[in-house]
């Protein structure tokens, strides 16, 4: 169960305090939300998501190269996921 710091409104940010101690920040205008260990972490993550949502950021030209170079993940080690196993929002 979570709690919020203010009533619903059309703009601004709501914070939800989760039972596991983490904090979720939700932008009321876009509906986007991100979480973190602290309010500051959640806000920083939310700011990044909003930038990407608004078209900022750099495109990833080669996903395999990005996985290897930026995340230190070998794409060959990843399992294939069938489309029916995707979450509903990705189907």
C-alpha positions, 0 to 999 in steps of 0.5 A: 500500500502506498500514500501520496503527499498531496491530492490529485491535481492537473500539474505537478508531481505526486510522491508515493511512499511504498511499503518497501521504503522506496519512493515513486514520483509521478508527473501529473501532466504526463502520467509518467512515474519512476521510483527510487530509494529517496525522493531525490532519486525518484525525481532524478529518474522522473526527469530523465524519463520526461526528457526521453518522452519529449524527444530528448536524448540520443537514439540507439543505432545498434542495440547490441553494441549499446548492451555490450559497451554501455551495460556490459551485457552480452546480447548472445547471453539473452534469452528470446522471449516470445510475443505472447509472453510480452507484458500487455502494454508491449503486445 
